[in-house]
Amino acid sequence: MRRRTFIKKSGATGIVLAAIPMELIGQEVEYSVMELMGKTDIDLYGKDINLRKEAHDAFLEMKRAAYNDGIDIKIVSSYRNFLRQEAIFERKFLKYTEEDGMEALAAIDKIIEYSTIPGTSRHHWGTDIDIIDGHRKTQGDVLVTEKFGAGGPFEDLKQWMGENSKTYDYHLVYTDDAKRRGFKYEPWHYSYAPISRPMLETFRGKNIVQLLQREEFIGAEHFTIGFLKTYIQDNILGINKVLL
């Protein structure tokens, strides 16, 4: 297993490296740019779960509770590194521009309705999950808003999560709040707040515009400073307020 290093300050020894549980040092954990952008290895736990230890443990507690109520919380997507997000972005960009004949900027706007720019995905952090109810069978794509609504196969899951997920520190990221900007409503996307909040706070302190301007994946050449600033404000920060 690949082990990430935590940095803890000590009056006696200066800077000491130690693998200490998140709940004990919280604000003292330092997240690197490479880590925040999904460009370095981190410890991931659980078969078909792939989350940081604390997020993994909380998820299992939540999954057990839901199962007792007839809901089988199944993870469709959790940790996703930079290269995986890059492949998703490039595939969509090429499809929209080459197959569908869209202009580059229109294609990017279409992509960021649901997909993030590589390096800015919350899935890079090992704290976020896309989920469905494994007990319910459905055809075609599963991460479709209507399937979580009234009469949909995942209606019960959505209701259960709305009533119980906060108990386990998991919160819906992209809500259906009409005042929220950025990514469209995603009733399947939840985040483990005790870790994702400080990671977002750290990420906000970086020069994200400059970081993205250095990238060379397909489509990135069309990013302007104005576009990136709007993307940061609307898409990265346009989330459930409890996660800010």
Secondary structure, 3 states (H helix, E strand, C coil): CCCCCEEEEECCCEEEEECCCHHHHHHHCCCCHHHHCCCCCCCCECCCCCECHHHHHHHHHHHHHHHHCCCCEEEEECCCCHHHHHHHHHHHHHHHHHHCCCCHHHHHHHHCCCCCCCCCCHHHHCCEEEEEECCCCCCCCCCCHHHHCCCCCCHHHHHHHHHHHHHHCEEECCCCCCCCCCCCCCCCEEEEHHHHHHHHHHHHCCCHHHHHHCCCCCCHHHCCHHHHHHHHHHHHCCCCHHHC
